[in-house]
């Protein structure tokens, strides 16, 4: 094998190793580094068992850098994630509120679908005829109307973030350079500059 063929073979081996490392550095969803956050599915939640009004609960979550819970994406997936996050008997506030225009909306301004409610629609008879706020009634993740000045427990929601597995791009660069250096040490005819520049 001549020198050029050897370099080409070594170069393909380094690329193969890098491809394996890149495969294991795929992004994963994690909770931001806030104390008390727990990951359930695609969502990060923080539970506070103190009974608060809806306004107090919103302020509490806001101070925590979060919101009252609402789905970002698929409603069923969110309800499934909630079913694990909500301890039995805990009926926390939801982020859905009745707006002055008569529409039920999530904290991000999107319309709350009727199927999000326990009765299949925002029925004032769910809990209270003056229920302009909602709580998550049970582990089903379905909503019930509730008076905003009533008291419920608090479940704060924080978006999960993407995190590079345990191998970052900086790590890959260091590994690549170490492999090339190792080759240079064991093959006197092989140097970093000859590898990179021929």
mmCIF file of the C-alpha atoms, coordinates in Angstrom:
data_MODEL
# 
_entry.id   MODEL 
# 
loop_
_atom_site.group_PDB 
_atom_site.id 
_atom_site.type_symbol 
_atom_site.label_atom_id 
_atom_site.label_alt_id 
_atom_site.label_comp_id 
_atom_site.label_asym_id 
_atom_site.label_entity_id 
_atom_site.label_seq_id 
_atom_site.pdbx_PDB_ins_code 
_atom_site.Cartn_x 
_atom_site.Cartn_y 
_atom_site.Cartn_z 
_atom_site.occupancy 
_atom_site.B_iso_or_equiv 
_atom_site.pdbx_formal_charge 
_atom_site.auth_seq_id 
_atom_site.auth_comp_id 
_atom_site.auth_asym_id 
_atom_site.auth_atom_id 
_atom_site.pdbx_PDB_model_num 
ATOM 1   C CA . UNK A 1 1   ? 0.000   0.000  0.000  1.00 0.00 ? 1   UNK A CA 1 
ATOM 2   C CA . UNK A 1 2   ? 1.531   3.358  -0.977 1.00 0.00 ? 2   UNK A CA 1 
ATOM 3   C CA . UNK A 1 3   ? 1.525   6.461  1.260  1.00 0.00 ? 3   UNK A CA 1 
ATOM 4   C CA . UNK A 1 4   ? -1.456  8.135  -0.457 1.00 0.00 ? 4   UNK A CA 1 
ATOM 5   C CA . UNK A 1 5   ? -3.594  4.994  -0.173 1.00 0.00 ? 5   UNK A CA 1 
ATOM 6   C CA . UNK A 1 6   ? -2.620  4.628  3.501  1.00 0.00 ? 6   UNK A CA 1 
ATOM 7   C CA . UNK A 1 7   ? -3.610  8.258  4.225  1.00 0.00 ? 7   UNK A CA 1 
ATOM 8   C CA . UNK A 1 8   ? -6.915  7.798  2.447  1.00 0.00 ? 8   UNK A CA 1 
ATOM 9   C CA . UNK A 1 9   ? -7.647  4.607  4.378  1.00 0.00 ? 9   UNK A CA 1 
ATOM 10  C CA . UNK A 1 10  ? -6.785  6.304  7.710  1.00 0.00 ? 10  UNK A CA 1 
ATOM 11  C CA . UNK A 1 11  ? -8.898  9.316  6.812  1.00 0.00 ? 11  UNK A CA 1 
ATOM 12  C CA . UNK A 1 12  ? -11.931 7.073  6.133  1.00 0.00 ? 12  UNK A CA 1 
ATOM 13  C CA . UNK A 1 13  ? -11.372 5.342  9.484  1.00 0.00 ? 13  UNK A CA 1 
ATOM 14  C CA . UNK A 1 14  ? -11.358 8.705  11.294 1.00 0.00 ? 14  UNK A CA 1 
ATOM 15  C CA . UNK A 1 15  ? -14.584 9.695  9.496  1.00 0.00 ? 15  UNK A CA 1 
ATOM 16  C CA . UNK A 1 16  ? -16.154 6.371  10.471 1.00 0.00 ? 16  UNK A CA 1 
ATOM 17  C CA . UNK A 1 17  ? -15.284 6.955  14.143 1.00 0.00 ? 17  UNK A CA 1 
ATOM 18  C CA . UNK A 1 18  ? -16.667 10.503 13.955 1.00 0.00 ? 18  UNK A CA 1 
ATOM 19  C CA . UNK A 1 19  ? -19.918 9.263  12.410 1.00 0.00 ? 19  UNK A CA 1 
ATOM 20  C CA . UNK A 1 20  ? -20.373 6.851  15.322 1.00 0.00 ? 20  UNK A CA 1 
ATOM 21  C CA . UNK A 1 21  ? -19.739 9.659  17.819 1.00 0.00 ? 21  UNK A CA 1 
ATOM 22  C CA . UNK A 1 22  ? -22.177 11.961 16.028 1.00 0.00 ? 22  UNK A CA 1 
ATOM 23  C CA . UNK A 1 23  ? -24.843 9.266  16.072 1.00 0.00 ? 23  UNK A CA 1 
ATOM 24  C CA . UNK A 1 24  ? -24.586 9.112  19.863 1.00 0.00 ? 24  UNK A CA 1 
ATOM 25  C CA . UNK A 1 25  ? -24.737 12.879 20.281 1.00 0.00 ? 25  UNK A CA 1 
ATOM 26  C CA . UNK A 1 26  ? -28.351 13.259 19.154 1.00 0.00 ? 26  UNK A CA 1 
ATOM 27  C CA . UNK A 1 27  ? -30.429 15.906 20.886 1.00 0.00 ? 27  UNK A CA 1 
ATOM 28  C CA . UNK A 1 28  ? -32.559 14.793 23.810 1.00 0.00 ? 28  UNK A CA 1 
ATOM 29  C CA . UNK A 1 29  ? -35.250 16.743 25.643 1.00 0.00 ? 29  UNK A CA 1 
ATOM 30  C CA . UNK A 1 30  ? -34.484 17.744 29.224 1.00 0.00 ? 30  UNK A CA 1 
ATOM 31  C CA . UNK A 1 31  ? -35.873 20.134 31.813 1.00 0.00 ? 31  UNK A CA 1 
ATOM 32  C CA . UNK A 1 32  ? -34.143 23.485 32.275 1.00 0.00 ? 32  UNK A CA 1 
ATOM 33  C CA . UNK A 1 33  ? -31.946 23.601 35.393 1.00 0.00 ? 33  UNK A CA 1 
ATOM 34  C CA . UNK A 1 34  ? -34.652 24.797 37.820 1.00 0.00 ? 34  UNK A CA 1 
ATOM 35  C CA . UNK A 1 35  ? -35.091 23.053 41.170 1.00 0.00 ? 35  UNK A CA 1 
ATOM 36  C CA . UNK A 1 36  ? -38.219 20.986 41.509 1.00 0.00 ? 36  UNK A CA 1 
ATOM 37  C CA . UNK A 1 37  ? -38.849 20.431 37.803 1.00 0.00 ? 37  UNK A CA 1 
ATOM 38  C CA . UNK A 1 38  ? -39.672 16.903 36.721 1.00 0.00 ? 38  UNK A CA 1 
ATOM 39  C CA . UNK A 1 39  ? -39.928 15.666 33.160 1.00 0.00 ? 39  UNK A CA 1 
ATOM 40  C CA . UNK A 1 40  ? -43.123 13.896 32.138 1.00 0.00 ? 40  UNK A CA 1 
ATOM 41  C CA . UNK A 1 41  ? -43.189 13.037 28.436 1.00 0.00 ? 41  UNK A CA 1 
ATOM 42  C CA . UNK A 1 42  ? -42.358 16.232 26.544 1.00 0.00 ? 42  UNK A CA 1 
ATOM 43  C CA . UNK A 1 43  ? -43.188 18.571 29.430 1.00 0.00 ? 43  UNK A CA 1 
ATOM 44  C CA . UNK A 1 44  ? -41.464 19.764 32.592 1.00 0.00 ? 44  UNK A CA 1 
ATOM 45  C CA . UNK A 1 45  ? -43.717 20.336 35.601 1.00 0.00 ? 45  UNK A CA 1 
ATOM 46  C CA . UNK A 1 46  ? -43.326 21.760 39.094 1.00 0.00 ? 46  UNK A CA 1 
ATOM 47  C CA . UNK A 1 47  ? -45.996 20.966 41.680 1.00 0.00 ? 47  UNK A CA 1 
ATOM 48  C CA . UNK A 1 48  ? -46.995 23.212 44.574 1.00 0.00 ? 48  UNK A CA 1 
ATOM 49  C CA . UNK A 1 49  ? -49.631 21.734 46.882 1.00 0.00 ? 49  UNK A CA 1 
ATOM 50  C CA . UNK A 1 50  ? -50.546 25.121 48.378 1.00 0.00 ? 50  UNK A CA 1 
ATOM 51  C CA . UNK A 1 51  ? -54.121 26.109 47.528 1.00 0.00 ? 51  UNK A CA 1 
ATOM 52  C CA . UNK A 1 52  ? -54.136 29.415 45.649 1.00 0.00 ? 52  UNK A CA 1 
ATOM 53  C CA . UNK A 1 53  ? -56.512 31.469 43.519 1.00 0.00 ? 53  UNK A CA 1 
ATOM 54  C CA . UNK A 1 54  ? -55.953 31.340 39.777 1.00 0.00 ? 54  UNK A CA 1 
ATOM 55  C CA . UNK A 1 55  ? -54.269 34.778 39.821 1.00 0.00 ? 55  UNK A CA 1 
ATOM 56  C CA . UNK A 1 56  ? -51.982 33.742 42.687 1.00 0.00 ? 56  UNK A CA 1 
ATOM 57  C CA . UNK A 1 57  ? -51.153 30.507 40.864 1.00 0.00 ? 57  UNK A CA 1 
ATOM 58  C CA . UNK A 1 58  ? -50.282 32.439 37.683 1.00 0.00 ? 58  UNK A CA 1 
ATOM 59  C CA . UNK A 1 59  ? -48.039 34.786 39.667 1.00 0.00 ? 59  UNK A CA 1 
ATOM 60  C CA . UNK A 1 60  ? -46.375 31.848 41.429 1.00 0.00 ? 60  UNK A CA 1 
ATOM 61  C CA . UNK A 1 61  ? -45.622 30.105 38.124 1.00 0.00 ? 61  UNK A CA 1 
ATOM 62  C CA . UNK A 1 62  ? -44.473 33.335 36.499 1.00 0.00 ? 62  UNK A CA 1 
ATOM 63  C CA . UNK A 1 63  ? -42.003 33.866 39.344 1.00 0.00 ? 63  UNK A CA 1 
ATOM 64  C CA . UNK A 1 64  ? -40.757 30.369 38.647 1.00 0.00 ? 64  UNK A CA 1 
ATOM 65  C CA . UNK A 1 65  ? -40.249 31.190 34.947 1.00 0.00 ? 65  UNK A CA 1 
ATOM 66  C CA . UNK A 1 66  ? -43.214 29.079 33.882 1.00 0.00 ? 66  UNK A CA 1 
ATOM 67  C CA . UNK A 1 67  ? -46.947 29.157 33.138 1.00 0.00 ? 67  UNK A CA 1 
ATOM 68  C CA . UNK A 1 68  ? -49.997 27.274 34.251 1.00 0.00 ? 68  UNK A CA 1 
ATOM 69  C CA . UNK A 1 69  ? -50.172 24.090 32.151 1.00 0.00 ? 69  UNK A CA 1 
ATOM 70  C CA . UNK A 1 70  ? -51.413 24.031 28.578 1.00 0.00 ? 70  UNK A CA 1 
ATOM 71  C CA . UNK A 1 71  ? -50.652 21.830 25.551 1.00 0.00 ? 71  UNK A CA 1 
ATOM 72  C CA . UNK A 1 72  ? -47.933 22.847 23.141 1.00 0.00 ? 72  UNK A CA 1 
ATOM 73  C CA . UNK A 1 73  ? -48.879 20.647 20.216 1.00 0.00 ? 73  UNK A CA 1 
ATOM 74  C CA . UNK A 1 74  ? -50.998 17.533 20.545 1.00 0.00 ? 74  UNK A CA 1 
ATOM 75  C CA . UNK A 1 75  ? -53.772 17.762 23.178 1.00 0.00 ? 75  UNK A CA 1 
ATOM 76  C CA . UNK A 1 76  ? -53.964 13.976 23.765 1.00 0.00 ? 76  UNK A CA 1 
ATOM 77  C CA . UNK A 1 77  ? -50.182 13.730 24.281 1.00 0.00 ? 77  UNK A CA 1 
ATOM 78  C CA . UNK A 1 78  ? -50.329 16.585 26.803 1.00 0.00 ? 78  UNK A CA 1 
ATOM 79  C CA . UNK A 1 79  ? -53.211 14.905 28.654 1.00 0.00 ? 79  UNK A CA 1 
ATOM 80  C CA . UNK A 1 80  ? -51.244 11.647 28.770 1.00 0.00 ? 80  UNK A CA 1 
ATOM 81  C CA . UNK A 1 81  ? -48.183 13.441 30.162 1.00 0.00 ? 81  UNK A CA 1 
ATOM 82  C CA . UNK A 1 82  ? -50.412 15.175 32.736 1.00 0.00 ? 82  UNK A CA 1 
ATOM 83  C CA . UNK A 1 83  ? -51.922 11.873 33.853 1.00 0.00 ? 83  UNK A CA 1 
ATOM 84  C CA . UNK A 1 84  ? -48.484 10.885 35.134 1.00 0.00 ? 84  UNK A CA 1 
ATOM 85  C CA . UNK A 1 85  ? -47.540 14.325 36.499 1.00 0.00 ? 85  UNK A CA 1 
ATOM 86  C CA . UNK A 1 86  ? -50.667 14.906 38.606 1.00 0.00 ? 86  UNK A CA 1 
ATOM 87  C CA . UNK A 1 87  ? -50.681 13.061 41.933 1.00 0.00 ? 87  UNK A CA 1 
ATOM 88  C CA . UNK A 1 88  ? -53.993 11.392 42.812 1.00 0.00 ? 88  UNK A CA 1 
ATOM 89  C CA . UNK A 1 89  ? -56.521 13.819 44.181 1.00 0.00 ? 89  UNK A CA 1 
ATOM 90  C CA . UNK A 1 90  ? -54.637 16.889 42.986 1.00 0.00 ? 90  UNK A CA 1 
ATOM 91  C CA . UNK A 1 91  ? -56.832 19.081 40.761 1.00 0.00 ? 91  UNK A CA 1 
ATOM 92  C CA . UNK A 1 92  ? -54.506 21.951 39.838 1.00 0.00 ? 92  UNK A CA 1 
ATOM 93  C CA . UNK A 1 93  ? -55.282 25.066 37.840 1.00 0.00 ? 93  UNK A CA 1 
ATOM 94  C CA . UNK A 1 94  ? -54.995 24.886 34.074 1.00 0.00 ? 94  UNK A CA 1 
ATOM 95  C CA . UNK A 1 95  ? -53.864 27.770 31.891 1.00 0.00 ? 95  UNK A CA 1 
ATOM 96  C CA . UNK A 1 96  ? -57.211 27.895 30.023 1.00 0.00 ? 96  UNK A CA 1 
ATOM 97  C CA . UNK A 1 97  ? -59.319 30.983 30.773 1.00 0.00 ? 97  UNK A CA 1 
ATOM 98  C CA . UNK A 1 98  ? -62.464 32.563 29.337 1.00 0.00 ? 98  UNK A CA 1 
ATOM 99  C CA . UNK A 1 99  ? -61.511 35.791 27.549 1.00 0.00 ? 99  UNK A CA 1 
ATOM 100 C CA . UNK A 1 100 ? -63.635 38.946 27.287 1.00 0.00 ? 100 UNK A CA 1 
ATOM 101 C CA . UNK A 1 101 ? -64.512 38.009 23.684 1.00 0.00 ? 101 UNK A CA 1 
ATOM 102 C CA . UNK A 1 102 ? -66.206 34.834 24.972 1.00 0.00 ? 102 UNK A CA 1 
ATOM 103 C CA . UNK A 1 103 ? -63.460 32.494 23.705 1.00 0.00 ? 103 UNK A CA 1 
ATOM 104 C CA . UNK A 1 104 ? -61.605 30.010 25.897 1.00 0.00 ? 104 UNK A CA 1 
ATOM 105 C CA . UNK A 1 105 ? -57.872 30.448 25.324 1.00 0.00 ? 105 UNK A CA 1 
ATOM 106 C CA . UNK A 1 106 ? -54.585 28.930 26.467 1.00 0.00 ? 106 UNK A CA 1 
ATOM 107 C CA . UNK A 1 107 ? -51.809 31.183 27.850 1.00 0.00 ? 107 UNK A CA 1 
ATOM 108 C CA . UNK A 1 108 ? -50.201 31.334 24.380 1.00 0.00 ? 108 UNK A CA 1 
ATOM 109 C CA . UNK A 1 109 ? -53.410 32.825 22.909 1.00 0.00 ? 109 UNK A CA 1 
ATOM 110 C CA . UNK A 1 110 ? -54.609 29.754 21.012 1.00 0.00 ? 110 UNK A CA 1 
ATOM 111 C CA . UNK A 1 111 ? -58.234 28.620 21.274 1.00 0.00 ? 111 UNK A CA 1 
ATOM 112 C CA . UNK A 1 112 ? -59.050 25.802 23.694 1.00 0.00 ? 112 UNK A CA 1 
ATOM 113 C CA . UNK A 1 113 ? -60.884 23.039 21.809 1.00 0.00 ? 113 UNK A CA 1 
ATOM 114 C CA . UNK A 1 114 ? -64.201 21.897 23.258 1.00 0.00 ? 114 UNK A CA 1 
ATOM 115 C CA . UNK A 1 115 ? -62.859 18.344 23.548 1.00 0.00 ? 115 UNK A CA 1 
ATOM 116 C CA . UNK A 1 116 ? -60.410 19.583 26.211 1.00 0.00 ? 116 UNK A CA 1 
ATOM 117 C CA . UNK A 1 117 ? -63.356 19.962 28.622 1.00 0.00 ? 117 UNK A CA 1 
ATOM 118 C CA . UNK A 1 118 ? -64.779 17.138 30.696 1.00 0.00 ? 118 UNK A CA 1 
ATOM 119 C CA . UNK A 1 119 ? -68.299 17.535 29.348 1.00 0.00 ? 119 UNK A CA 1 
ATOM 120 C CA . UNK A 1 120 ? -67.056 17.934 25.780 1.00 0.00 ? 120 UNK A CA 1 
ATOM 121 C CA . UNK A 1 121 ? -67.723 21.658 25.937 1.00 0.00 ? 121 UNK A CA 1 
ATOM 122 C CA . UNK A 1 122 ? -67.079 24.478 28.402 1.00 0.00 ? 122 UNK A CA 1 
ATOM 123 C CA . UNK A 1 123 ? -70.276 23.892 30.357 1.00 0.00 ? 123 UNK A CA 1 
ATOM 124 C CA . UNK A 1 124 ? -70.843 26.376 33.188 1.00 0.00 ? 124 UNK A CA 1 
ATOM 125 C CA . UNK A 1 125 ? -72.462 23.571 35.173 1.00 0.00 ? 125 UNK A CA 1 
ATOM 126 C CA . UNK A 1 126 ? -69.166 21.654 35.423 1.00 0.00 ? 126 UNK A CA 1 
ATOM 127 C CA . UNK A 1 127 ? -68.232 23.256 38.733 1.00 0.00 ? 127 UNK A CA 1 
ATOM 128 C CA . UNK A 1 128 ? -69.654 26.757 38.838 1.00 0.00 ? 128 UNK A CA 1 
ATOM 129 C CA . UNK A 1 129 ? -71.819 28.969 36.635 1.00 0.00 ? 129 UNK A CA 1 
ATOM 130 C CA . UNK A 1 130 ? -69.250 31.767 37.029 1.00 0.00 ? 130 UNK A CA 1 
ATOM 131 C CA . UNK A 1 131 ? -66.267 29.584 36.233 1.00 0.00 ? 131 UNK A CA 1 
ATOM 132 C CA . UNK A 1 132 ? -64.103 31.681 33.924 1.00 0.00 ? 132 UNK A CA 1 
ATOM 133 C CA . UNK A 1 133 ? -60.989 29.701 34.815 1.00 0.00 ? 133 UNK A CA 1 
ATOM 134 C CA . UNK A 1 134 ? -60.304 25.978 34.642 1.00 0.00 ? 134 UNK A CA 1 
ATOM 135 C CA . UNK A 1 135 ? -58.773 23.237 36.673 1.00 0.00 ? 135 UNK A CA 1 
ATOM 136 C CA . UNK A 1 136 ? -57.534 19.844 35.575 1.00 0.00 ? 136 UNK A CA 1 
ATOM 137 C CA . UNK A 1 137 ? -60.198 17.720 37.190 1.00 0.00 ? 137 UNK A CA 1 
ATOM 138 C CA . UNK A 1 138 ? -58.461 14.386 37.398 1.00 0.00 ? 138 UNK A CA 1 
ATOM 139 C CA . UNK A 1 139 ? -55.757 12.233 35.871 1.00 0.00 ? 139 UNK A CA 1 
ATOM 140 C CA . UNK A 1 140 ? -57.593 12.275 32.514 1.00 0.00 ? 140 UNK A CA 1 
ATOM 141 C CA . UNK A 1 141 ? -56.243 15.772 31.893 1.00 0.00 ? 141 UNK A CA 1 
ATOM 142 C CA . UNK A 1 142 ? -59.741 17.042 31.059 1.00 0.00 ? 142 UNK A CA 1 
ATOM 143 C CA . UNK A 1 143 ? -60.735 20.550 32.143 1.00 0.00 ? 143 UNK A CA 1 
ATOM 144 C CA . UNK A 1 144 ? -63.506 21.754 34.432 1.00 0.00 ? 144 UNK A CA 1 
ATOM 145 C CA . UNK A 1 145 ? -64.765 25.322 34.697 1.00 0.00 ? 145 UNK A CA 1 
ATOM 146 C CA . UNK A 1 146 ? -63.865 26.841 38.046 1.00 0.00 ? 146 UNK A CA 1 
ATOM 147 C CA . UNK A 1 147 ? -64.298 30.319 39.569 1.00 0.00 ? 147 UNK A CA 1 
ATOM 148 C CA . UNK A 1 148 ? -61.018 32.230 39.295 1.00 0.00 ? 148 UNK A CA 1 
ATOM 149 C CA . UNK A 1 149 ? -61.246 33.313 42.939 1.00 0.00 ? 149 UNK A CA 1 
ATOM 150 C CA . UNK A 1 150 ? -61.623 29.703 44.101 1.00 0.00 ? 150 UNK A CA 1 
ATOM 151 C CA . UNK A 1 151 ? -58.690 27.743 45.478 1.00 0.00 ? 151 UNK A CA 1 
ATOM 152 C CA . UNK A 1 152 ? -56.840 24.959 43.701 1.00 0.00 ? 152 UNK A CA 1 
ATOM 153 C CA . UNK A 1 153 ? -53.338 23.555 43.867 1.00 0.00 ? 153 UNK A CA 1 
ATOM 154 C CA . UNK A 1 154 ? -50.663 24.675 41.412 1.00 0.00 ? 154 UNK A CA 1 
ATOM 155 C CA . UNK A 1 155 ? -48.935 22.839 38.600 1.00 0.00 ? 155 UNK A CA 1 
ATOM 156 C CA . UNK A 1 156 ? -46.408 24.966 36.717 1.00 0.00 ? 156 UNK A CA 1 
ATOM 157 C CA . UNK A 1 157 ? -45.280 24.007 33.226 1.00 0.00 ? 157 UNK A CA 1 
ATOM 158 C CA . UNK A 1 158 ? -41.921 24.853 31.670 1.00 0.00 ? 158 UNK A CA 1 
ATOM 159 C CA . UNK A 1 159 ? -41.046 23.938 28.087 1.00 0.00 ? 159 UNK A CA 1 
ATOM 160 C CA . UNK A 1 160 ? -38.456 21.203 27.807 1.00 0.00 ? 160 UNK A CA 1 
ATOM 161 C CA . UNK A 1 161 ? -35.228 22.118 26.031 1.00 0.00 ? 161 UNK A CA 1 
ATOM 162 C CA . UNK A 1 162 ? -33.053 20.210 23.601 1.00 0.00 ? 162 UNK A CA 1 
ATOM 163 C CA . UNK A 1 163 ? -29.749 19.079 24.983 1.00 0.00 ? 163 UNK A CA 1 
ATOM 164 C CA . UNK A 1 164 ? -26.982 17.426 23.061 1.00 0.00 ? 164 UNK A CA 1 
ATOM 165 C CA . UNK A 1 165 ? -26.632 13.862 24.461 1.00 0.00 ? 165 UNK A CA 1 
ATOM 166 C CA . UNK A 1 166 ? -23.385 13.661 26.386 1.00 0.00 ? 166 UNK A CA 1 
ATOM 167 C CA . UNK A 1 167 ? -21.109 14.315 23.463 1.00 0.00 ? 167 UNK A CA 1 
ATOM 168 C CA . UNK A 1 168 ? -20.935 17.841 22.095 1.00 0.00 ? 168 UNK A CA 1 
ATOM 169 C CA . UNK A 1 169 ? -19.315 19.174 18.940 1.00 0.00 ? 169 UNK A CA 1 
ATOM 170 C CA . UNK A 1 170 ? -16.314 20.433 20.929 1.00 0.00 ? 170 UNK A CA 1 
ATOM 171 C CA . UNK A 1 171 ? -15.780 16.909 22.201 1.00 0.00 ? 171 UNK A CA 1 
ATOM 172 C CA . UNK A 1 172 ? -15.896 15.551 18.656 1.00 0.00 ? 172 UNK A CA 1 
ATOM 173 C CA . UNK A 1 173 ? -13.229 18.013 17.526 1.00 0.00 ? 173 UNK A CA 1 
ATOM 174 C CA . UNK A 1 174 ? -10.940 17.049 20.408 1.00 0.00 ? 174 UNK A CA 1 
ATOM 175 C CA . UNK A 1 175 ? -11.426 13.332 19.713 1.00 0.00 ? 175 UNK A CA 1 
ATOM 176 C CA . UNK A 1 176 ? -10.687 13.882 16.017 1.00 0.00 ? 176 UNK A CA 1 
ATOM 177 C CA . UNK A 1 177 ? -7.463  15.726 16.770 1.00 0.00 ? 177 UNK A CA 1 
ATOM 178 C CA . UNK A 1 178 ? -6.419  13.086 19.299 1.00 0.00 ? 178 UNK A CA 1 
ATOM 179 C CA . UNK A 1 179 ? -6.986  10.300 16.764 1.00 0.00 ? 179 UNK A CA 1 
ATOM 180 C CA . UNK A 1 180 ? -4.912  12.138 14.172 1.00 0.00 ? 180 UNK A CA 1 
ATOM 181 C CA . UNK A 1 181 ? -2.170  12.806 16.745 1.00 0.00 ? 181 UNK A CA 1 
ATOM 182 C CA . UNK A 1 182 ? -2.178  9.148  17.786 1.00 0.00 ? 182 UNK A CA 1 
ATOM 183 C CA . UNK A 1 183 ? -1.762  8.118  14.164 1.00 0.00 ? 183 UNK A CA 1 
ATOM 184 C CA . UNK A 1 184 ? 1.104   10.589 13.776 1.00 0.00 ? 184 UNK A CA 1 
ATOM 185 C CA . UNK A 1 185 ? 2.911   9.182  16.836 1.00 0.00 ? 185 UNK A CA 1 
ATOM 186 C CA . UNK A 1 186 ? 2.674   5.590  15.623 1.00 0.00 ? 186 UNK A CA 1 
ATOM 187 C CA . UNK A 1 187 ? 3.481   6.248  11.990 1.00 0.00 ? 187 UNK A CA 1 
ATOM 188 C CA . UNK A 1 188 ? 6.628   8.374  11.562 1.00 0.00 ? 188 UNK A CA 1 
ATOM 189 C CA . UNK A 1 189 ? 5.701   9.172  7.964  1.00 0.00 ? 189 UNK A CA 1 
ATOM 190 C CA . UNK A 1 190 ? 2.326   10.496 9.115  1.00 0.00 ? 190 UNK A CA 1 
ATOM 191 C CA . UNK A 1 191 ? 2.121   14.042 10.518 1.00 0.00 ? 191 UNK A CA 1 
ATOM 192 C CA . UNK A 1 192 ? -0.774  16.368 11.238 1.00 0.00 ? 192 UNK A CA 1 
ATOM 193 C CA . UNK A 1 193 ? 0.206   18.710 8.413  1.00 0.00 ? 193 UNK A CA 1 
ATOM 194 C CA . UNK A 1 194 ? 0.710   15.864 5.936  1.00 0.00 ? 194 UNK A CA 1 
ATOM 195 C CA . UNK A 1 195 ? -2.680  14.450 6.928  1.00 0.00 ? 195 UNK A CA 1 
ATOM 196 C CA . UNK A 1 196 ? -4.448  17.767 6.492  1.00 0.00 ? 196 UNK A CA 1 
ATOM 197 C CA . UNK A 1 197 ? -2.527  19.211 3.567  1.00 0.00 ? 197 UNK A CA 1 
ATOM 198 C CA . UNK A 1 198 ? -1.032  16.222 1.771  1.00 0.00 ? 198 UNK A CA 1 
# 
